[in-house]
Amino acid sequence: MSRTTSLRPRTVVLGLLALVLVMLLSVLVGASDLGWQRVLAEIGAQLTGGTSPLSEREAAIVWQLRVPRVLLAGLVGAALASSGAAFQGVFRNPLADPYLLGAAAGAGMAATMVVVLAPATTGWVVGPLPIAAFAGALLGVGLSWLLGRSSGGTGTATLLLAGVAVAAFLTAVQTFVQQLNTETIRQVYTWMLGGLNISGWREVLLALPYVAIAAVVLCLCARLLDVLTLGDAEAASLGVRPSRVRLLLLAAASLATAAAVAVSGLIGFVGIVVPHLVRLLAGASYRVIVPLSLIGGAVFLIVADHIASTVLPGELPLGVVTAFAGAPFFLLILRTTRTRLP
């Protein structure tokens, strides 16, 4: 493994070039056969004021469906991957993911409540389901934090156990509500499998500010994550307050996770696969892992979403595609780290 501790400009440039390339390819080629040359000409016409070869309907497919979907996939992937990197650093556990502290359980419970209690949402400016999922994810993390604090512990182990307890409780509530309303099970599970098939500019604007704020905080605190890996006593001797740094990092990572869950449902493995790939390819320092996970997560999920929407005539749930890629990688990580796990 590389011992690189600083982010090389060349690596960032290559990552951004890869991101631009997959974004362009995903816009040019989609489920509707518009012809990539014609779509490319449409983009050129919009940039230069020329004449577009696409009809009004075809242009709407490009600008109202494909472009926001690609942007949203990038935002969600960046949010989940950078959050996963932060969780792994805070808990010093390579198997930690963004849903560790009850975000997924809280979002799932809240989404189920909305599906059961407010099934007709056509009159809403912003759908209640993403808002509820966002609030539910933050509720799950908040309850985990409060439970950990109330038990008298401030360490990561106490917080981790609190997250397990909260997630189990919220999942039980969700299951109970589902059993009372079995006709909604299919709709709930469709959301839980994740997807961007109904995404648009509204969802992009909904997630963008939260993901941007969290990304800035995580990148600025990446050096502190490196310090935390030395242990609390060593970090304190260097003038770092471990508990405050953990709180700030977990708040930022949870905010990004909640924003991602709100607009895409539950998409697994992004927060595990991408940070570990970055760690293997570019270095073990979080000053490298966090910013490159932002780029790598966006690339990963754009590619996965493109596969989900184009491989079969009917669209695959995005969470299924990421699971196909992530599950074998997760097992590989589990095998390589088993000697360090308790």
TORKOL-4160 file (C-alpha; in steps of 0.2 Angstrom, whole numbers, padded with zeros to 4 digits, m for minus):
342
<pt num="1" X="0000" Y="0000" Z="0000"/>
<pt num="2" X="0006" Y="0017" Z="m0004"/>
<pt num="3" X="0011" Y="0028" Z="0010"/>
<pt num="4" X="0007" Y="0044" Z="0001"/>
<pt num="5" X="0001" Y="0058" Z="0014"/>
<pt num="6" X="m0002" Y="0072" Z="0002"/>
<pt num="7" X="m0014" Y="0075" Z="m0012"/>
<pt num="8" X="m0005" Y="0076" Z="m0028"/>
<pt num="9" X="m0012" Y="0088" Z="m0041"/>
<pt num="10" X="m0010" Y="0075" Z="m0055"/>
<pt num="11" X="m0021" Y="0063" Z="m0046"/>
<pt num="12" X="m0034" Y="0076" Z="m0044"/>
<pt num="13" X="m0034" Y="0081" Z="m0062"/>
<pt num="14" X="m0035" Y="0063" Z="m0068"/>
<pt num="15" X="m0049" Y="0059" Z="m0056"/>
<pt num="16" X="m0059" Y="0075" Z="m0062"/>
<pt num="17" X="m0055" Y="0070" Z="m0080"/>
<pt num="18" X="m0063" Y="0053" Z="m0077"/>
<pt num="19" X="m0078" Y="0061" Z="m0069"/>
<pt num="20" X="m0081" Y="0072" Z="m0083"/>
<pt num="21" X="m0079" Y="0058" Z="m0095"/>
<pt num="22" X="m0092" Y="0046" Z="m0087"/>
<pt num="23" X="m0104" Y="0061" Z="m0085"/>
<pt num="24" X="m0102" Y="0065" Z="m0103"/>
<pt num="25" X="m0104" Y="0046" Z="m0108"/>
<pt num="26" X="m0120" Y="0044" Z="m0097"/>
<pt num="27" X="m0128" Y="0060" Z="m0105"/>
<pt num="28" X="m0124" Y="0054" Z="m0123"/>
<pt num="29" X="m0130" Y="0036" Z="m0121"/>
<pt num="30" X="m0146" Y="0032" Z="m0112"/>
<pt num="31" X="m0161" Y="0021" Z="m0112"/>
<pt num="32" X="m0169" Y="0031" Z="m0126"/>
<pt num="33" X="m0160" Y="0029" Z="m0142"/>
<pt num="34" X="m0157" Y="0047" Z="m0147"/>
<pt num="35" X="m0140" Y="0044" Z="m0155"/>
<pt num="36" X="m0124" Y="0050" Z="m0146"/>
<pt num="37" X="m0119" Y="0061" Z="m0161"/>
<pt num="38" X="m0136" Y="0070" Z="m0161"/>
<pt num="39" X="m0135" Y="0072" Z="m0142"/>
<pt num="40" X="m0117" Y="0079" Z="m0143"/>
<pt num="41" X="m0123" Y="0091" Z="m0157"/>
<pt num="42" X="m0137" Y="0097" Z="m0145"/>
<pt num="43" X="m0124" Y="0100" Z="m0131"/>
<pt num="44" X="m0114" Y="0110" Z="m0144"/>
<pt num="45" X="m0129" Y="0119" Z="m0150"/>
<pt num="46" X="m0133" Y="0125" Z="m0132"/>
<pt num="47" X="m0115" Y="0130" Z="m0129"/>
<pt num="48" X="m0113" Y="0140" Z="m0145"/>
<pt num="49" X="m0131" Y="0145" Z="m0149"/>
<pt num="50" X="m0131" Y="0134" Z="m0165"/>
<pt num="51" X="m0146" Y="0124" Z="m0172"/>
<pt num="52" X="m0150" Y="0108" Z="m0162"/>
<pt num="53" X="m0154" Y="0092" Z="m0172"/>
<pt num="54" X="m0165" Y="0086" Z="m0158"/>
<pt num="55" X="m0184" Y="0089" Z="m0157"/>
<pt num="56" X="m0191" Y="0098" Z="m0142"/>
<pt num="57" X="m0196" Y="0081" Z="m0134"/>
<pt num="58" X="m0179" Y="0074" Z="m0137"/>
<pt num="59" X="m0170" Y="0089" Z="m0130"/>
<pt num="60" X="m0181" Y="0088" Z="m0114"/>
<pt num="61" X="m0175" Y="0070" Z="m0112"/>
<pt num="62" X="m0157" Y="0076" Z="m0112"/>
<pt num="63" X="m0159" Y="0092" Z="m0101"/>
<pt num="64" X="m0174" Y="0087" Z="m0090"/>
<pt num="65" X="m0170" Y="0068" Z="m0087"/>
<pt num="66" X="m0152" Y="0063" Z="m0091"/>
<pt num="67" X="m0142" Y="0078" Z="m0085"/>
<pt num="68" X="m0150" Y="0080" Z="m0068"/>
<pt num="69" X="m0150" Y="0061" Z="m0066"/>
<pt num="70" X="m0131" Y="0061" Z="m0069"/>
<pt num="71" X="m0128" Y="0076" Z="m0058"/>
<pt num="72" X="m0138" Y="0068" Z="m0044"/>
<pt num="73" X="m0129" Y="0051" Z="m0045"/>
<pt num="74" X="m0113" Y="0061" Z="m0044"/>
<pt num="75" X="m0119" Y="0070" Z="m0028"/>
<pt num="76" X="m0126" Y="0054" Z="m0020"/>
<pt num="77" X="m0110" Y="0044" Z="m0024"/>
<pt num="78" X="m0099" Y="0058" Z="m0017"/>
<pt num="79" X="m0109" Y="0060" Z="m0001"/>
<pt num="80" X="m0109" Y="0041" Z="0003"/>
<pt num="81" X="m0091" Y="0038" Z="m0002"/>
<pt num="82" X="m0084" Y="0053" Z="0008"/>
<pt num="83" X="m0096" Y="0049" Z="0023"/>
<pt num="84" X="m0090" Y="0031" Z="0023"/>
<pt num="85" X="m0072" Y="0037" Z="0023"/>
<pt num="86" X="m0076" Y="0048" Z="0038"/>
<pt num="87" X="m0085" Y="0034" Z="0048"/>
<pt num="88" X="m0070" Y="0022" Z="0045"/>
<pt num="89" X="m0058" Y="0035" Z="0051"/>
<pt num="90" X="m0068" Y="0040" Z="0066"/>
<pt num="91" X="m0072" Y="0022" Z="0072"/>
<pt num="92" X="m0055" Y="0016" Z="0066"/>
<pt num="93" X="m0065" Y="0002" Z="0058"/>
<pt num="94" X="m0062" Y="m0002" Z="0039"/>
<pt num="95" X="m0080" Y="m0010" Z="0038"/>
<pt num="96" X="m0089" Y="0006" Z="0044"/>
<pt num="97" X="m0101" Y="0013" Z="0032"/>
<pt num="98" X="m0112" Y="0029" Z="0032"/>
<pt num="99" X="m0127" Y="0019" Z="0039"/>
<pt num="100" X="m0118" Y="0014" Z="0055"/>
<pt num="101" X="m0127" Y="0025" Z="0067"/>
<pt num="102" X="m0145" Y="0022" Z="0062"/>
<pt num="103" X="m0147" Y="0034" Z="0047"/>
<pt num="104" X="m0153" Y="0020" Z="0036"/>
<pt num="105" X="m0165" Y="0013" Z="0049"/>
<pt num="106" X="m0172" Y="0031" Z="0053"/>
<pt num="107" X="m0174" Y="0035" Z="0035"/>
<pt num="108" X="m0183" Y="0018" Z="0031"/>
<pt num="109" X="m0195" Y="0021" Z="0046"/>
<pt num="110" X="m0199" Y="0038" Z="0041"/>
<pt num="111" X="m0201" Y="0034" Z="0022"/>
<pt num="112" X="m0213" Y="0020" Z="0028"/>
<pt num="113" X="m0223" Y="0032" Z="0038"/>
<pt num="114" X="m0225" Y="0043" Z="0023"/>
<pt num="115" X="m0230" Y="0029" Z="0012"/>
<pt num="116" X="m0243" Y="0023" Z="0024"/>
<pt num="117" X="m0250" Y="0040" Z="0030"/>
<pt num="118" X="m0248" Y="0052" Z="0015"/>
<pt num="119" X="m0248" Y="0041" Z="m0001"/>
<pt num="120" X="m0255" Y="0055" Z="m0012"/>
<pt num="121" X="m0241" Y="0067" Z="m0014"/>
<pt num="122" X="m0245" Y="0076" Z="m0031"/>
<pt num="123" X="m0250" Y="0093" Z="m0023"/>
<pt num="124" X="m0233" Y="0095" Z="m0014"/>
<pt num="125" X="m0220" Y="0107" Z="m0020"/>
<pt num="126" X="m0207" Y="0095" Z="m0013"/>
<pt num="127" X="m0212" Y="0077" Z="m0010"/>
<pt num="128" X="m0214" Y="0072" Z="0008"/>
<pt num="129" X="m0205" Y="0056" Z="0006"/>
<pt num="130" X="m0187" Y="0064" Z="0003"/>
<pt num="131" X="m0190" Y="0076" Z="0017"/>
<pt num="132" X="m0196" Y="0063" Z="0029"/>
<pt num="133" X="m0181" Y="0052" Z="0024"/>
<pt num="134" X="m0169" Y="0066" Z="0027"/>
<pt num="135" X="m0177" Y="0070" Z="0044"/>
<pt num="136" X="m0178" Y="0051" Z="0049"/>
<pt num="137" X="m0159" Y="0049" Z="0045"/>
<pt num="138" X="m0155" Y="0063" Z="0056"/>
<pt num="139" X="m0166" Y="0057" Z="0069"/>
<pt num="140" X="m0158" Y="0040" Z="0069"/>
<pt num="141" X="m0141" Y="0047" Z="0071"/>
<pt num="142" X="m0146" Y="0060" Z="0084"/>
<pt num="143" X="m0154" Y="0046" Z="0095"/>
<pt num="144" X="m0138" Y="0036" Z="0093"/>
<pt num="145" X="m0128" Y="0051" Z="0099"/>
<pt num="146" X="m0140" Y="0055" Z="0114"/>
<pt num="147" X="m0141" Y="0037" Z="0119"/>
<pt num="148" X="m0122" Y="0035" Z="0119"/>
<pt num="149" X="m0120" Y="0051" Z="0129"/>
<pt num="150" X="m0133" Y="0046" Z="0142"/>
<pt num="151" X="m0125" Y="0030" Z="0145"/>
<pt num="152" X="m0110" Y="0039" Z="0151"/>
<pt num="153" X="m0098" Y="0034" Z="0138"/>
<pt num="154" X="m0089" Y="0046" Z="0125"/>
<pt num="155" X="m0079" Y="0033" Z="0116"/>
<pt num="156" X="m0083" Y="0026" Z="0099"/>
<pt num="157" X="m0087" Y="0009" Z="0106"/>
<pt num="158" X="m0102" Y="0016" Z="0116"/>
<pt num="159" X="m0108" Y="0026" Z="0101"/>
<pt num="160" X="m0107" Y="0011" Z="0090"/>
<pt num="161" X="m0117" Y="0001" Z="0102"/>
<pt num="162" X="m0130" Y="0015" Z="0103"/>
<pt num="163" X="m0131" Y="0015" Z="0084"/>
<pt num="164" X="m0135" Y="m0004" Z="0084"/>
<pt num="165" X="m0148" Y="m0002" Z="0097"/>
<pt num="166" X="m0157" Y="0013" Z="0089"/>
<pt num="167" X="m0156" Y="0005" Z="0072"/>
<pt num="168" X="m0164" Y="m0011" Z="0079"/>
<pt num="169" X="m0178" Y="m0001" Z="0087"/>
<pt num="170" X="m0182" Y="0009" Z="0072"/>
<pt num="171" X="m0182" Y="m0006" Z="0061"/>
<pt num="172" X="m0194" Y="m0014" Z="0072"/>
<pt num="173" X="m0205" Y="0001" Z="0071"/>
<pt num="174" X="m0204" Y="0001" Z="0052"/>
<pt num="175" X="m0208" Y="m0018" Z="0052"/>
<pt num="176" X="m0223" Y="m0016" Z="0063"/>
<pt num="177" X="m0230" Y="m0002" Z="0053"/>
<pt num="178" X="m0227" Y="m0012" Z="0037"/>
<pt num="179" X="m0236" Y="m0027" Z="0044"/>
<pt num="180" X="m0251" Y="m0017" Z="0048"/>
<pt num="181" X="m0251" Y="m0010" Z="0030"/>
<pt num="182" X="m0246" Y="m0024" Z="0019"/>
<pt num="183" X="m0252" Y="m0016" Z="0003"/>
<pt num="184" X="m0238" Y="m0004" Z="0005"/>
<pt num="185" X="m0224" Y="m0016" Z="0006"/>
<pt num="186" X="m0219" Y="m0016" Z="m0012"/>
<pt num="187" X="m0218" Y="0003" Z="m0013"/>
<pt num="188" X="m0208" Y="0004" Z="0003"/>
<pt num="189" X="m0196" Y="m0010" Z="m0003"/>
<pt num="190" X="m0194" Y="m0001" Z="m0020"/>
<pt num="191" X="m0188" Y="0014" Z="m0011"/>
<pt num="192" X="m0177" Y="0005" Z="0000"/>
<pt num="193" X="m0168" Y="m0003" Z="m0014"/>
<pt num="194" X="m0163" Y="0014" Z="m0020"/>
<pt num="195" X="m0164" Y="0022" Z="m0037"/>
<pt num="196" X="m0163" Y="0038" Z="m0047"/>
<pt num="197" X="m0177" Y="0035" Z="m0060"/>
<pt num="198" X="m0188" Y="0049" Z="m0054"/>
<pt num="199" X="m0175" Y="0061" Z="m0051"/>
<pt num="200" X="m0175" Y="0079" Z="m0058"/>
<pt num="201" X="m0168" Y="0096" Z="m0055"/>
<pt num="202" X="m0178" Y="0098" Z="m0039"/>
<pt num="203" X="m0169" Y="0083" Z="m0031"/>
<pt num="204" X="m0152" Y="0090" Z="m0037"/>
<pt num="205" X="m0156" Y="0107" Z="m0029"/>
<pt num="206" X="m0163" Y="0098" Z="m0013"/>
<pt num="207" X="m0147" Y="0088" Z="m0010"/>
<pt num="208" X="m0134" Y="0100" Z="m0016"/>
<pt num="209" X="m0132" Y="0112" Z="m0002"/>
<pt num="210" X="m0131" Y="0099" Z="0012"/>
<pt num="211" X="m0118" Y="0088" Z="0002"/>
<pt num="212" X="m0108" Y="0104" Z="m0002"/>
<pt num="213" X="m0107" Y="0109" Z="0016"/>
<pt num="214" X="m0103" Y="0092" Z="0022"/>
<pt num="215" X="m0089" Y="0090" Z="0009"/>
<pt num="216" X="m0081" Y="0106" Z="0014"/>
<pt num="217" X="m0081" Y="0101" Z="0032"/>
<pt num="218" X="m0074" Y="0083" Z="0029"/>
<pt num="219" X="m0060" Y="0089" Z="0017"/>
<pt num="220" X="m0055" Y="0103" Z="0030"/>
<pt num="221" X="m0055" Y="0090" Z="0044"/>
<pt num="222" X="m0046" Y="0076" Z="0034"/>
<pt num="223" X="m0029" Y="0080" Z="0043"/>
<pt num="224" X="m0038" Y="0078" Z="0060"/>
<pt num="225" X="m0044" Y="0061" Z="0055"/>
<pt num="226" X="m0026" Y="0057" Z="0052"/>
<pt num="227" X="m0022" Y="0063" Z="0069"/>
<pt num="228" X="m0036" Y="0052" Z="0077"/>
<pt num="229" X="m0028" Y="0037" Z="0070"/>
<pt num="230" X="m0014" Y="0039" Z="0082"/>
<pt num="231" X="m0025" Y="0037" Z="0097"/>
<pt num="232" X="m0034" Y="0049" Z="0108"/>
<pt num="233" X="m0020" Y="0052" Z="0120"/>
<pt num="234" X="m0008" Y="0056" Z="0106"/>
<pt num="235" X="m0021" Y="0067" Z="0098"/>
<pt num="236" X="m0023" Y="0076" Z="0114"/>
<pt num="237" X="m0005" Y="0079" Z="0116"/>
<pt num="238" X="m0005" Y="0087" Z="0099"/>
<pt num="239" X="m0018" Y="0099" Z="0104"/>
<pt num="240" X="m0033" Y="0090" Z="0096"/>
<pt num="241" X="m0049" Y="0087" Z="0106"/>
<pt num="242" X="m0054" Y="0070" Z="0100"/>
<pt num="243" X="m0072" Y="0070" Z="0106"/>
<pt num="244" X="m0076" Y="0087" Z="0098"/>
<pt num="245" X="m0067" Y="0082" Z="0081"/>
<pt num="246" X="m0078" Y="0066" Z="0081"/>
<pt num="247" X="m0094" Y="0075" Z="0084"/>
<pt num="248" X="m0090" Y="0087" Z="0070"/>
<pt num="249" X="m0085" Y="0074" Z="0058"/>
<pt num="250" X="m0100" Y="0063" Z="0062"/>
<pt num="251" X="m0112" Y="0078" Z="0060"/>
<pt num="252" X="m0105" Y="0082" Z="0043"/>
<pt num="253" X="m0105" Y="0064" Z="0037"/>
<pt num="254" X="m0122" Y="0061" Z="0044"/>
<pt num="255" X="m0129" Y="0077" Z="0035"/>
<pt num="256" X="m0122" Y="0071" Z="0019"/>
<pt num="257" X="m0129" Y="0053" Z="0021"/>
<pt num="258" X="m0146" Y="0060" Z="0026"/>
<pt num="259" X="m0146" Y="0071" Z="0010"/>
<pt num="260" X="m0141" Y="0056" Z="m0001"/>
<pt num="261" X="m0154" Y="0044" Z="0007"/>
<pt num="262" X="m0168" Y="0058" Z="0005"/>
<pt num="263" X="m0166" Y="0058" Z="m0014"/>
<pt num="264" X="m0160" Y="0041" Z="m0018"/>
<pt num="265" X="m0166" Y="0028" Z="m0005"/>
<pt num="266" X="m0154" Y="0016" Z="0002"/>
<pt num="267" X="m0139" Y="0012" Z="m0009"/>
<pt num="268" X="m0127" Y="0001" Z="m0001"/>
<pt num="269" X="m0108" Y="m0002" Z="m0002"/>
<pt num="270" X="m0103" Y="0014" Z="m0010"/>
<pt num="271" X="m0096" Y="0020" Z="0007"/>
<pt num="272" X="m0086" Y="0005" Z="0009"/>
<pt num="273" X="m0080" Y="0001" Z="m0009"/>
<pt num="274" X="m0074" Y="0018" Z="m0014"/>
<pt num="275" X="m0064" Y="0023" Z="0001"/>
<pt num="276" X="m0055" Y="0006" Z="0001"/>
<pt num="277" X="m0051" Y="0008" Z="m0018"/>
<pt num="278" X="m0044" Y="0025" Z="m0015"/>
<pt num="279" X="m0034" Y="0019" Z="0000"/>
<pt num="280" X="m0027" Y="0005" Z="m0011"/>
<pt num="281" X="m0023" Y="0015" Z="m0026"/>
<pt num="282" X="m0018" Y="0032" Z="m0019"/>
<pt num="283" X="m0013" Y="0031" Z="m0001"/>
<pt num="284" X="m0018" Y="0028" Z="0017"/>
<pt num="285" X="m0019" Y="0046" Z="0023"/>
<pt num="286" X="m0036" Y="0054" Z="0025"/>
<pt num="287" X="m0030" Y="0070" Z="0017"/>
<pt num="288" X="m0030" Y="0059" Z="0001"/>
<pt num="289" X="m0044" Y="0047" Z="0004"/>
<pt num="290" X="m0058" Y="0060" Z="0008"/>
<pt num="291" X="m0056" Y="0071" Z="m0007"/>
<pt num="292" X="m0053" Y="0057" Z="m0019"/>
<pt num="293" X="m0068" Y="0048" Z="m0012"/>
<pt num="294" X="m0079" Y="0063" Z="m0016"/>
<pt num="295" X="m0073" Y="0061" Z="m0034"/>
<pt num="296" X="m0072" Y="0042" Z="m0034"/>
<pt num="297" X="m0089" Y="0040" Z="m0027"/>
<pt num="298" X="m0097" Y="0051" Z="m0040"/>
<pt num="299" X="m0088" Y="0041" Z="m0054"/>
<pt num="300" X="m0094" Y="0024" Z="m0046"/>
<pt num="301" X="m0112" Y="0029" Z="m0044"/>
<pt num="302" X="m0114" Y="0037" Z="m0061"/>
<pt num="303" X="m0107" Y="0021" Z="m0069"/>
<pt num="304" X="m0118" Y="0010" Z="m0058"/>
<pt num="305" X="m0133" Y="0020" Z="m0062"/>
<pt num="306" X="m0130" Y="0020" Z="m0080"/>
<pt num="307" X="m0129" Y="0001" Z="m0079"/>
<pt num="308" X="m0145" Y="0000" Z="m0069"/>
<pt num="309" X="m0154" Y="0010" Z="m0082"/>
<pt num="310" X="m0148" Y="0003" Z="m0098"/>
<pt num="311" X="m0143" Y="m0015" Z="m0097"/>
<pt num="312" X="m0160" Y="m0022" Z="m0096"/>
<pt num="313" X="m0176" Y="m0016" Z="m0104"/>
<pt num="314" X="m0184" Y="m0013" Z="m0087"/>
<pt num="315" X="m0173" Y="m0003" Z="m0075"/>
<pt num="316" X="m0164" Y="m0012" Z="m0061"/>
<pt num="317" X="m0164" Y="m0005" Z="m0043"/>
<pt num="318" X="m0148" Y="0005" Z="m0041"/>
<pt num="319" X="m0145" Y="m0004" Z="m0024"/>
<pt num="320" X="m0145" Y="m0021" Z="m0033"/>
<pt num="321" X="m0131" Y="m0015" Z="m0045"/>
<pt num="322" X="m0120" Y="m0008" Z="m0031"/>
<pt num="323" X="m0123" Y="m0024" Z="m0021"/>
<pt num="324" X="m0117" Y="m0035" Z="m0035"/>
<pt num="325" X="m0101" Y="m0025" Z="m0036"/>
<pt num="326" X="m0099" Y="m0021" Z="m0017"/>
<pt num="327" X="m0103" Y="m0038" Z="m0009"/>
<pt num="328" X="m0088" Y="m0047" Z="m0016"/>
<pt num="329" X="m0077" Y="m0032" Z="m0012"/>
<pt num="330" X="m0084" Y="m0032" Z="0006"/>
<pt num="331" X="m0079" Y="m0050" Z="0008"/>
<pt num="332" X="m0062" Y="m0047" Z="0001"/>
<pt num="333" X="m0060" Y="m0032" Z="0014"/>
<pt num="334" X="m0067" Y="m0044" Z="0028"/>
<pt num="335" X="m0054" Y="m0057" Z="0024"/>
<pt num="336" X="m0039" Y="m0045" Z="0023"/>
<pt num="337" X="m0044" Y="m0037" Z="0039"/>
<pt num="338" X="m0050" Y="m0052" Z="0049"/>
<pt num="339" X="m0034" Y="m0053" Z="0059"/>
<pt num="340" X="m0037" Y="m0035" Z="0066"/>
<pt num="341" X="m0055" Y="m0037" Z="0070"/>
<pt num="342" X="m0060" Y="m0042" Z="0088"/>
